[in-house]
Amino acid sequence: MKQTSAFHFIPQFNASRLSFDDVVETAKQHINSLSENKQKKLKDELGNGLANLTTKEQLDMYISSYGEIHRQKLQIAYDRIPHKVWSEGSISVVDYGCGQCIAEMVLSDFLKNHYIDNDKISDFTVIEPSKASLTLGLQYLEQFYENSKITAYNVSAGQLTEDDIRPQSDTVIHLFSNVLDIIEFERHDIARILNSDMSHNHILDFYRFDLTD
């Protein structure tokens, strides 16, 4: 009897060559090369994930320690977005408290796993008060999304104005994570900005980052 092999169709789409796993593994290699005392000191400096990070070692410790937790909760959040959003037009992303752009890297993996073109994300607006986190996050963002426009603000979310948020696409995904627990985050200001814009389809995507889970 003639044997036949299953034919697996893989659609053609644009995807990032990098994955969040690559970033996590690089960070872990760096942290593992340090002494145990140094590692403990860095972990303490993270302040349970809420500290304003200032050094590359702190940033790598954060990714190494909390990257997997972020990924798990982000995947749940992205799965909750209506499926039709991914099959329609382009999408803008606004991230209030982007840190090292973990959410954007996990989104890239999400798109890849669902055979969605990476270029579907037309533009990003990322907000982050930590200059070190934002600087490294922008480096990652530019590597993962080579063709997307990026606008960055090194401020807290409460300092934004209506003129700062100018998405290019009709559909806008707004990402909120740790900002929900930070005093400086003025929710009424963000609500005012969103309520003043009736020309876009706004999707608010919340994921709670809680180390006690």
C-alpha positions as CSV (number, residue, x, y, z in Angstrom):
1,M,0.0,0.0,0.0
2,K,1.3,3.4,-1.0
3,Q,2.2,5.6,2.0
4,T,1.3,9.3,1.9
5,S,2.5,12.1,4.2
6,A,0.3,14.8,5.5
7,F,0.4,18.1,3.8
8,H,0.7,21.0,6.1
9,F,-0.1,24.4,4.6
10,I,1.9,27.3,6.1
11,P,0.5,30.7,5.0
12,Q,2.9,33.4,3.8
13,F,3.1,36.3,6.2
14,N,5.6,38.7,7.6
15,A,6.9,37.8,11.0
16,S,9.7,38.9,13.3
17,R,12.9,36.9,13.3
18,L,13.2,37.5,17.0
19,S,11.0,36.0,19.8
20,F,10.4,37.0,23.4
21,D,12.2,33.7,24.3
22,D,15.3,35.1,22.7
23,V,15.2,38.2,24.9
24,V,14.5,36.2,28.0
25,E,17.3,33.7,27.4
26,T,19.9,36.5,26.7
27,A,18.8,38.2,30.0
28,K,19.1,35.0,32.0
29,Q,22.5,34.2,30.6
30,H,23.7,37.7,31.7
31,I,22.2,37.3,35.2
32,N,23.6,33.8,35.6
33,S,27.1,35.0,34.9
34,L,26.9,37.3,38.0
35,S,27.7,36.2,41.5
36,E,24.9,35.0,43.8
37,N,25.4,38.1,46.0
38,K,25.0,40.4,43.0
39,Q,22.0,38.5,41.8
40,K,20.3,38.8,45.2
41,K,21.1,42.5,45.4
42,L,19.6,43.1,42.0
43,K,16.5,41.2,42.8
44,D,16.0,43.3,45.9
45,E,16.4,46.4,43.9
46,L,13.4,45.5,41.7
47,G,11.1,46.3,44.6
48,N,8.7,43.4,43.7
49,G,8.6,44.7,40.1
50,L,7.6,48.3,40.9
51,A,10.9,50.1,41.2
52,N,12.1,52.7,38.7
53,L,14.9,50.8,37.0
54,T,18.1,52.6,36.0
55,T,20.7,50.0,35.0
56,K,21.0,47.3,32.3
57,E,21.6,44.7,35.1
58,Q,18.4,45.7,36.8
59,L,16.5,45.5,33.5
60,D,17.9,42.0,32.7
61,M,17.1,40.8,36.2
62,Y,13.5,42.1,35.7
63,I,13.1,40.2,32.4
64,S,14.8,37.1,33.9
65,S,12.6,37.2,37.0
66,Y,9.2,38.4,35.8
67,G,9.2,37.9,32.0
68,E,7.3,34.6,32.1
69,I,4.6,36.0,34.4
70,H,4.1,38.9,32.0
71,R,3.9,36.5,29.0
72,Q,1.3,34.3,30.6
73,K,-1.0,37.2,31.5
74,L,-0.5,39.0,28.2
75,Q,-1.4,35.9,26.2
76,I,-4.7,35.7,28.2
77,A,-5.3,39.4,27.5
78,Y,-4.7,39.1,23.8
79,D,-6.9,36.0,23.5
80,R,-9.8,38.1,24.9
81,I,-9.6,40.6,22.0
82,P,-12.4,39.8,19.5
83,H,-11.1,37.6,16.7
84,K,-12.5,40.0,14.0
85,V,-10.0,42.7,15.1
86,W,-7.1,40.6,13.8
87,S,-8.8,40.0,10.4
88,E,-9.8,43.6,9.7
89,G,-7.7,46.6,9.0
90,S,-4.5,47.8,10.5
91,I,-4.1,48.4,14.3
92,S,-2.5,51.1,16.5
93,V,-1.1,50.2,19.9
94,V,-0.8,52.6,22.9
95,D,1.0,51.2,25.9
96,Y,0.7,53.2,29.2
97,G,3.8,52.1,31.2
98,C,5.5,50.0,28.6
99,G,8.7,49.3,30.6
100,Q,11.0,47.3,28.3
101,C,8.1,46.8,25.8
102,I,7.5,43.2,27.0
103,A,3.8,43.5,25.9
104,E,4.9,44.4,22.4
105,M,7.3,41.5,22.1
106,V,4.7,39.1,23.4
107,L,2.2,40.6,20.9
108,S,4.7,39.9,18.1
109,D,4.8,36.2,19.2
110,F,1.0,36.2,19.4
111,L,0.8,37.5,15.8
112,K,3.3,34.9,14.6
113,N,1.5,32.0,16.3
114,H,-1.8,33.0,14.7
115,Y,-0.3,33.6,11.3
116,I,-1.1,37.3,11.4
117,D,1.2,39.7,9.5
118,N,3.5,41.6,11.8
119,D,2.9,44.7,9.7
120,K,-0.7,44.7,10.8
121,I,0.5,47.0,13.6
122,S,0.8,50.3,11.9
123,D,2.2,52.3,14.8
124,F,3.0,52.3,18.5
125,T,2.7,55.0,21.1
126,V,4.7,53.9,24.2
127,I,4.8,55.8,27.6
128,E,7.3,55.0,30.3
129,P,8.7,57.1,33.2
130,S,11.9,55.1,33.5
131,K,14.4,56.4,30.9
132,A,16.5,53.2,31.1
133,S,13.5,50.9,30.6
134,L,12.2,53.0,27.7
135,T,15.6,53.2,25.9
136,L,16.0,49.5,26.0
137,G,12.4,48.9,25.1
138,L,12.7,51.0,22.0
139,Q,15.7,49.0,20.9
140,Y,13.6,45.8,21.2
141,L,10.6,47.4,19.6
142,E,12.6,48.5,16.5
143,Q,14.0,45.0,16.1
144,F,10.6,43.3,16.4
145,Y,8.6,45.8,14.3
146,E,10.9,47.1,11.5
147,N,8.1,48.8,9.6
148,S,5.9,50.2,12.3
149,K,6.0,53.9,13.3
150,I,7.0,54.4,16.9
151,T,6.3,57.4,19.2
152,A,7.7,57.4,22.7
153,Y,7.1,59.6,25.8
154,N,9.5,59.4,28.8
155,V,6.8,60.6,31.2
156,S,4.1,59.1,33.5
157,A,0.8,58.3,31.9
158,G,-0.9,61.1,33.9
159,Q,1.2,63.7,32.1
160,L,-0.3,62.9,28.6
161,T,-2.6,65.2,26.7
162,E,-5.1,64.7,23.9
163,D,-2.4,65.9,21.4
164,D,0.0,63.2,22.5
165,I,-2.2,60.2,21.4
166,R,-2.5,60.3,17.6
167,P,-3.1,56.7,16.3
168,Q,-2.8,56.1,12.6
169,S,-5.3,53.3,12.4
170,D,-9.1,53.2,13.0
171,T,-8.7,50.5,15.6
172,V,-6.6,51.2,18.7
173,I,-5.5,48.7,21.4
174,H,-4.7,50.4,24.7
175,L,-2.5,48.3,27.0
176,F,-2.6,48.8,30.8
177,S,-0.6,46.7,33.3
178,N,1.3,47.9,36.3
179,V,0.0,51.5,35.8
180,L,-3.2,50.3,37.5
181,D,-1.3,50.0,40.8
182,I,0.9,53.1,40.6
183,I,-0.3,56.2,42.4
184,E,1.0,58.5,39.7
185,F,-1.3,57.0,37.1
186,E,-4.2,59.3,36.9
187,R,-7.0,57.2,35.4
188,H,-9.4,60.1,35.0
189,D,-6.9,61.8,32.6
190,I,-6.7,58.8,30.4
191,A,-10.5,58.4,30.4
192,R,-10.8,62.1,29.4
193,I,-8.4,61.6,26.5
194,L,-10.3,58.5,25.3
195,N,-13.7,60.1,25.7
196,S,-12.6,63.1,23.6
197,D,-11.8,60.8,20.6
198,M,-14.8,59.4,18.9
199,S,-13.1,58.8,15.5
200,H,-11.4,55.5,16.6
201,N,-12.5,52.1,17.7
202,H,-10.8,51.8,21.2
203,I,-10.0,48.5,22.7
204,L,-8.9,48.6,26.3
205,D,-6.7,45.6,27.2
206,F,-6.0,45.2,30.9
207,Y,-3.8,42.5,32.5
208,R,-3.0,42.5,36.2
209,F,0.6,41.9,37.1
210,D,0.5,40.5,40.7
211,L,3.5,38.6,42.2
212,T,1.2,37.0,44.7
213,D,-0.8,35.1,42.1
